[in-house]
């Protein structure tokens, strides 16, 4: 994966990113390719989402990427009518947590999903998404 | 090693726009406490200053306050755990005294939130979560707690009216608490009237009326060793138990959305240390940053079984005359929530209750009181159990 001299690709994550440099910068590279990825510890096999560069279980930093595939279940969500500074233009939007079994994913629900279609327990999938300001994130769609 | 007591309590009124700087705000809370404790700055061996950072520009406020309050050259330091900062200060003061390092320690909690706008404040609070992986989605405190409200409703059938009843109770006491920022009555009708601001949507299912208000304020507590407390204080209130815990910051690390594990664990630890059960608690202050937070606290602290918190509020058992009065000073919902000052204000209320000095908000003859103070979205929790003897 092509890297800039100063790899600050994480600046591209979300409507407003608060982190520029992380060892998990490839996450953004994968988002650009349309993939939502987590990391897995090569030593002990523990899977992480959000991705981590380091495993707290065995203290290894030898990680590999895996694709967040298949379906998860909607565990919790809320629709915001008021937003923090910098996010006013996105309103209204839903934040949510999806349970994939071995790990969970926090993100936003796709704006195209109508309110009355959103039900706790429904099957959803995380999909890479380009924001109007050219930033990148991922959204949950009906699976 | 002897016990540790609280020998002085004080706070400013919690207000919307404090007309002074943070050191002047701290002075007001400190003065109120010194008058209560009837001691002077030279009697204090160390001070701990508590707040959540980035609301004002001052870095390391402890040194500034120590100078302004006449607490130099005694040691001072700063501590933060977001909304639970000042009970973390209490825990540290307890440890300093218990270890024998100091005899008398001041815990000063403060926040001047009015220096920034409401949207900026939501952004600051939203950054009290996972800034790398969650904040870029546009998170804020009401939306996180709204997920727990939704989770609780889904699991236990809790209703919007149950939540509104918590706010109605808070306003009952907020109206008679001179220190509260919100002094008006709140009725159930306001939540169903689309023209009333209380019913306005914030983050579904939470409405304006389900959320506490930002405020400026300062709280101050003086803790002392048993020997000192008995020598200089007529009505010391004793620390019987302290429990603390942490939880994964990212919501992906949470087991479920119908309770806060962090407070459940801290509560069990505190009960064990105090050697009591939930049934022994006569009065409590819980962290009602949102209506759902109080309902969850009833269950987490064992005042109600899981899912039955709504029955406690419906039957008014958490009112002043009920079997377990909770937040009968208006709570965060009516008093306001100046982040770093909140825990100290909760402790102040319980100390005054145990001394029988809470005026119109006084619960009948309490022996044991409990403080439940949560930081972030169930990220940190401190539970403190206080006793008259």
Interface residues (C-beta under 8 A of the other chain):
Chain A: X10 X13 X14 X15 X16 X17 X18 X19 X22 X49 X50 X75 X76 X77 X78 X79 X80 X81 X82 X83 X84 X85 X86 X87 X88 X90 X93 X95 X96 X97 X103 X104 X105 X106 X107 X108 X120 X137
Chain B: X117 X119 X120 X122 X123 X125 X126 X127 X130 X131 X132 X133 X134 X135 X136 X137 X138 X139 X140 X142 X143 X144 X146 X147 X148 X149 X150 X151 X154 X200 X201 X202 X203 X204 X205 X206 X250 X251 X252 X253 X254 X256 X257
